[in-house]
Amino acid sequence: MNNKPRPGTIVHGRDVGRKPDNHKFIFLLCKTCGVGKYICYSKRRTRKSCKACYVSSIPHPLRELSPAWKTGRTRMGGYVPIKPPLDDPIAKAMARKDGYVLEHRLVKARELGRPLKPAETVHHKNGNRSDNRVDNLEVWDGKHPAGTRNTDRHCAGCICAASIRNARSSMYRPALP
């Protein structure tokens, strides 16, 4: 016995385990992929394709062409992830699955002329994670501690915000014997 419903069969959501359970659903074969699925039924309009095919068929502008584009600069733990051009070989080698690269890593990789290795980290000399100038970055082999070194301060006896933050964090570190 075949339990597969015929196309055009209308049922309530509770009968097929769909929510909202009081809405009606119609079994249709998707006109794009041909898979049979229950789609929310409306007398006025009912999609003729499944949600995945419907969403992929809508043309939408990418990145700079989109009216919602806001320069692409966001923050992730203080770092700036960017989505570089697709034709950049260094950025392509270092990109995550979603296409983003941390800007400080990309800036240093471009200066070196090669992609950074996963074990290499980029240290911000002044401690400001969004300051991605080339002269403020240095490549370290392996992990490095947070904060700045005393030699990285821009003047002797400096009392800028980064120096104060670094001094406060060192108050809680145990003293070495």
Secondary structure by P-SEA (a helix, b strand, c coil): ccccccccccccccccccccccbbbbbbccccccbbbbccccccccccccaaaaaaabbbbcccccccccccccccccbbbbbcccccaaaaaaccccccccaaaaaaaaaacccccccbbbbcccccccccccccbbbbccccccccccccccccccccaaaaaaaaaaccccccc
